[in-house]
Amino acid sequence: MTHYRLALLGFGNVGQALARLLLEKQDELRSRYDITFTVTGIATGRHGAALNPSGIDLGRALELVRSDHSLSSLSDSVVNDMLDFIAASRADVLFETIPVNYITGQPALDYLRAALKSGMHAITANKGPLVHAYRELTELARIKERKFYFESAVMDGAPIFSLFRQTLPVAKLRAFCGVLNSTTNLILTRMETGEDFSRAVAYAQSIGIAETDPSGDIDGWDAAVKVAALVTVLMGIPLKPIEVDRQGIRSITSAEIESARCEGKRWKLICSARREMEGVFARVAPEMVGSDSLFYGVNGTSSIVQFETDVLSSFSIIETDPGPRTTAYGLLADFVNAVTQ
Amino acid sequence: MTHYRLALLGFGNVGQALARLLLEKQDELRSRYDITFTVTGIATGRHGAALNPSGIDLGRALELVRSDHSLSSLSDSVVNDMLDFIAASRADVLFETIPVNYITGQPALDYLRAALKSGMHAITANKGPLVHAYRELTELARIKERKFYFESAVMDGAPIFSLFRQTLPVAKLRAFCGVLNSTTNLILTRMETGEDFSRAVAYAQSIGIAETDPSGDIDGWDAAVKVAALVTVLMGIPLKPIEVDRQGIRSITSAEIESARCEGKRWKLICSARREMEGVFARVAPEMVGSDSLFYGVNGTSSIVQFETDVLSSFSIIETDPGPRTTAYGLLADFVNAVTQ
């Protein structure tokens, strides 16, 4: 039986879903994986932070946040800033789910680096640190004999990175294409029912899928970051989002959507990358697909990625209707995979 | 560096593809996984067998079989029968790809059992032994501290069993559905272009997809065996093919196919299983699917399986246009996963 101290940095929808999943699966973690745990720290954006080396009551923490109270009543010490929090948590594993800046990967990048330097496993749902510091953080983890894992950074908790890392030996990824941005896919799906662009955006915002400023999704930045992450990790070719040939969905009109529909086709924001003689060509752009395409049936917030390797001609992963629990599961799976493999 | 002696029992399309893949990937196996190997035995159905403890030249073996010659010229001893062959190979890993009887799992089952008893890892592409002796062979492997792996038994080399085994901790499979039989999917796809049933069957036979007696596919037996294998392994509920509620595609007429086409729909032979209060309900039956179904775009010899777990709402794996190399890759992946994990 191995006991782990866990710290949760970020306690929004995903952080809370992770807390619930940890509670739900604690017996199975013990019986099947010999894993027991104590949560020694939770840091939130709006409800303070709690530190307690003898363990924070997760159920109580969820209740406090749900009723809009601070977590400080669960803390046995004062938290000054996030780097202090990480150090004071004395955790074995840091789960990081804070909002992040795609342009710099900060501040999540600093926190993950600090966690690894302190000898913690660093697990994130953030694409930012991945595209900005994958090599550095992976190398740091190797030196410290810990893991830097990030399954939930692309396609929520669906196994993508772990699939290549743990089940596909000697496979070389030649190319991939997919629909990787939920917001634009939902907007396009809504527009097919006759909604105009701005109403579809408003709907996506109303259900918490699109940001207040939706341009990161609509202009293809989020998709480009995901393409860069997949190319960097799975192809081993460092690629920045800015290097992805990028076009968003802003220019697609209701008339174009309707005209595609009449032809039995749909517009999708397609992400793709292909190895070339030197490096890689990576692209995000809207394309029309017909009903024989695997992408045609991937609608709303669902996503798909199709991989072309040198050993399996082509195989695809589809994730249907993900939610915070899906993302939280990716974090939990990373934790178990990190400590058991 | 760890050196492994390998024995290939079966040297048809898949066995030969495995030999080519071993040659192609030997440098990478050495550099990335510290694995070196010698093939000490090859047994074929029609070209004799070869045993050589100092290693058989795989290129030469491929050449001999291609030119319809016996492998006996590569052998330093006489092979009496397959159980003798397994023992005399003194291998660390047995790859078994012989034709098999779905009803009994024999004779492959006896060979896999013998290999495990001799302390070999046993790797098979056969569904038969899996549905008839999964628990026995897995338990035997555990006792011997070896592995019984079978990735290629369902959906060729696409990662299904390894996905659940190695990347999805604490996930509980509630249900799955899919298109898992290539032959019937190809026949239905051909019938959509106007071919009648018997011509579509003849085409599938001409390209080596359907057997001389195609009833195992057409009547849904192959699909039922795959459903039983997935239920047995992934749900942990032993299920025999005969317990699967089964209906094949024999009764589907060209008129029905055409009528579905006019409605924008397609017939698919759908495999499904769902946990129930006690046990599981498993079924193989033709169903019509519309263009919004993920199954609509899975045509010809491609296949799909959609999993519903308690942690990832729904995710699917699609394999497009598999061939012997795909199946061979599943065997190679099983080998690497068996010796590195």
Chai-1 contact restraints between the chains, C-beta under 6 A:
chainA,res_idxA,chainB,res_idxB,connection_type,confidence,min_distance_angstrom,max_distance_angstrom,comment,restraint_id
A,K25,B,V170,contact,1.0,0.0,6.0,A-B,restraint_1
A,E28,B,V170,contact,1.0,0.0,6.0,A-B,restraint_2
A,G157,B,L312,contact,1.0,0.0,6.0,A-B,restraint_3
A,A158,B,F315,contact,1.0,0.0,6.0,A-B,restraint_4
A,P159,B,T167,contact,1.0,0.0,6.0,A-B,restraint_5
A,S162,B,T167,contact,1.0,0.0,6.0,A-B,restraint_6
A,L163,B,T167,contact,1.0,0.0,6.0,A-B,restraint_7
A,Q166,B,Q166,contact,1.0,0.0,6.0,A-B,restraint_8
A,Q166,B,T167,contact,1.0,0.0,6.0,A-B,restraint_9
A,T167,B,P159,contact,1.0,0.0,6.0,A-B,restraint_10
A,T167,B,S162,contact,1.0,0.0,6.0,A-B,restraint_11
A,T167,B,L163,contact,1.0,0.0,6.0,A-B,restraint_12
A,T167,B,Q166,contact,1.0,0.0,6.0,A-B,restraint_13
A,P169,B,A333,contact,1.0,0.0,6.0,A-B,restraint_14
A,P169,B,V336,contact,1.0,0.0,6.0,A-B,restraint_15
A,V170,B,K25,contact,1.0,0.0,6.0,A-B,restraint_16
A,V170,B,E28,contact,1.0,0.0,6.0,A-B,restraint_17
A,S291,B,S291,contact,1.0,0.0,6.0,A-B,restraint_18
A,D292,B,G297,contact,1.0,0.0,6.0,A-B,restraint_19
A,S293,B,G297,contact,1.0,0.0,6.0,A-B,restraint_20
A,L294,B,G297,contact,1.0,0.0,6.0,A-B,restraint_21
A,Y296,B,G297,contact,1.0,0.0,6.0,A-B,restraint_22
A,G297,B,D292,contact,1.0,0.0,6.0,A-B,restraint_23
A,G297,B,S293,contact,1.0,0.0,6.0,A-B,restraint_24
A,G297,B,L294,contact,1.0,0.0,6.0,A-B,restraint_25
A,G297,B,Y296,contact,1.0,0.0,6.0,A-B,restraint_26
A,V311,B,Y329,contact,1.0,0.0,6.0,A-B,restraint_27
A,L312,B,G157,contact,1.0,0.0,6.0,A-B,restraint_28
A,L312,B,T326,contact,1.0,0.0,6.0,A-B,restraint_29
A,L312,B,Y329,contact,1.0,0.0,6.0,A-B,restraint_30
A,S313,B,D321,contact,1.0,0.0,6.0,A-B,restraint_31
A,S314,B,T320,contact,1.0,0.0,6.0,A-B,restraint_32
A,F315,B,A158,contact,1.0,0.0,6.0,A-B,restraint_33
A,F315,B,E319,contact,1.0,0.0,6.0,A-B,restraint_34
A,S316,B,I318,contact,1.0,0.0,6.0,A-B,restraint_35
A,I318,B,S316,contact,1.0,0.0,6.0,A-B,restraint_36
A,E319,B,F315,contact,1.0,0.0,6.0,A-B,restraint_37
A,T320,B,S314,contact,1.0,0.0,6.0,A-B,restraint_38
A,D321,B,S313,contact,1.0,0.0,6.0,A-B,restraint_39
A,T326,B,L312,contact,1.0,0.0,6.0,A-B,restraint_40
A,Y329,B,V311,contact,1.0,0.0,6.0,A-B,restraint_41
A,Y329,B,L312,contact,1.0,0.0,6.0,A-B,restraint_42
A,A333,B,P169,contact,1.0,0.0,6.0,A-B,restraint_43
A,V336,B,P169,contact,1.0,0.0,6.0,A-B,restraint_44
